[in-house]
């Protein structure tokens, strides 16, 4: 959820013309990360949960790519986006670890 807050803060500095473009895409992508984790956790099987964790990781990588675009376009500095990139790395590690543990325990791969 901290990553969601950070990305929203960064998106606030994007140009107004990006409101329906990059701003919308990056905020939808970052919100999808915890939403898919929550939805997967509520599912009845470990296999379903593992699948939703994989989807969450895909949304996380989409968020990273969209932030890279924002940096390349000069909407935010690399330094300003640095905390978000660090959080993305940590969340990615956590998602991968959790998915591997669930898959190993329950044969959910």
PEHUCOR-V606996 format. One record per pair of residues at least 12 apart in sequence whose C-alpha atoms are under 10 Angstrom apart, sorted by the first residue. I is the first residue (numbers start at 1). GAP is how many residues later the second one is. If there is no record, write none. Layout:
i: (I | I)
gap: (GAP | GAP)
This chain:
i: (1 | 1 | 1 | 1 | 1 | 2 | 2 | 3 | 3 | 3 | 3 | 3 | 3 | 3 | 3 | 3 | 3 | 3 | 3 | 4 | 4 | 4 | 4 | 4 | 4 | 4 | 4 | 4 | 4 | 4 | 4 | 5 | 5 | 5 | 5 | 6 | 6 | 6 | 6 | 6 | 6 | 7 | 7 | 7 | 7 | 7 | 7 | 7 | 7 | 7 | 7 | 7 | 7 | 7 | 8 | 8 | 8 | 8 | 8 | 8 | 9 | 10 | 10 | 10 | 10 | 10 | 10 | 10 | 10 | 10 | 10 | 10 | 11 | 11 | 11 | 11 | 11 | 11 | 11 | 11 | 12 | 12 | 13 | 13 | 13 | 14 | 14 | 14 | 14 | 14 | 15 | 18 | 22 | 22 | 22 | 22 | 23 | 23 | 23 | 25 | 25 | 25 | 26 | 26 | 26 | 26 | 26 | 26 | 26 | 26 | 26 | 27 | 27 | 28 | 28 | 28 | 29 | 29 | 29 | 29 | 29 | 29 | 29 | 29 | 29 | 30 | 30 | 30 | 30 | 30 | 30 | 30 | 30 | 30 | 31 | 31 | 31 | 31 | 32 | 32 | 32 | 32 | 32 | 32 | 32 | 33 | 33 | 33 | 33 | 33 | 33 | 33 | 33 | 33 | 33 | 33 | 33 | 33 | 33 | 34 | 34 | 34 | 34 | 34 | 35 | 35 | 36 | 36 | 36 | 36 | 36 | 36 | 36 | 36 | 36 | 37 | 37 | 37 | 37 | 37 | 37 | 37 | 37 | 37 | 37 | 38 | 38 | 38 | 39 | 39 | 40 | 40 | 40 | 40 | 40 | 41 | 45 | 45 | 46 | 46 | 46 | 46 | 46 | 46 | 46 | 46 | 46 | 47 | 47 | 47 | 47 | 47 | 47 | 47 | 48 | 48 | 49 | 49 | 49 | 49 | 49 | 50 | 50 | 50 | 50 | 50 | 50 | 50 | 50 | 50 | 50 | 50 | 51 | 51 | 51 | 51 | 52 | 53 | 53 | 53 | 53 | 53 | 53 | 53 | 54 | 54 | 54 | 54 | 56 | 56 | 56 | 57 | 57 | 57 | 57 | 57 | 57 | 57 | 57 | 58 | 60 | 60 | 60 | 60 | 60 | 61 | 61 | 61 | 63 | 63 | 63 | 64 | 64 | 64 | 64 | 64 | 65 | 67 | 67 | 67 | 67 | 68 | 68)
gap: (29 | 30 | 32 | 33 | 34 | 82 | 85 | 27 | 28 | 30 | 31 | 57 | 80 | 81 | 82 | 83 | 84 | 85 | 88 | 22 | 23 | 24 | 25 | 26 | 27 | 28 | 29 | 30 | 59 | 80 | 83 | 22 | 25 | 26 | 79 | 24 | 74 | 75 | 77 | 78 | 81 | 16 | 19 | 20 | 22 | 23 | 24 | 56 | 57 | 60 | 74 | 76 | 77 | 78 | 15 | 18 | 19 | 20 | 22 | 23 | 18 | 13 | 16 | 17 | 57 | 60 | 65 | 66 | 67 | 70 | 71 | 74 | 12 | 13 | 15 | 16 | 56 | 59 | 64 | 65 | 63 | 64 | 57 | 62 | 63 | 56 | 59 | 60 | 61 | 62 | 60 | 57 | 44 | 45 | 47 | 48 | 43 | 44 | 47 | 37 | 38 | 41 | 33 | 34 | 36 | 37 | 38 | 39 | 40 | 41 | 44 | 36 | 39 | 31 | 34 | 35 | 27 | 29 | 30 | 31 | 32 | 33 | 34 | 35 | 37 | 26 | 29 | 30 | 31 | 32 | 33 | 34 | 36 | 58 | 25 | 28 | 29 | 32 | 23 | 24 | 25 | 26 | 27 | 28 | 31 | 19 | 20 | 21 | 22 | 23 | 24 | 25 | 26 | 27 | 28 | 29 | 30 | 58 | 62 | 19 | 22 | 23 | 25 | 26 | 17 | 21 | 13 | 15 | 16 | 17 | 18 | 19 | 20 | 21 | 23 | 12 | 13 | 14 | 15 | 16 | 17 | 18 | 19 | 20 | 58 | 14 | 15 | 18 | 13 | 14 | 12 | 13 | 14 | 15 | 16 | 12 | 61 | 63 | 53 | 56 | 57 | 58 | 59 | 60 | 61 | 62 | 63 | 52 | 55 | 56 | 59 | 60 | 61 | 62 | 60 | 61 | 49 | 50 | 53 | 54 | 59 | 45 | 46 | 48 | 49 | 50 | 51 | 52 | 53 | 56 | 58 | 59 | 48 | 52 | 57 | 58 | 47 | 41 | 42 | 43 | 45 | 46 | 47 | 49 | 38 | 41 | 42 | 45 | 35 | 36 | 39 | 31 | 34 | 35 | 36 | 37 | 38 | 39 | 42 | 34 | 28 | 29 | 31 | 32 | 35 | 27 | 28 | 31 | 21 | 22 | 25 | 17 | 20 | 21 | 24 | 25 | 20 | 14 | 15 | 17 | 18 | 13 | 17)
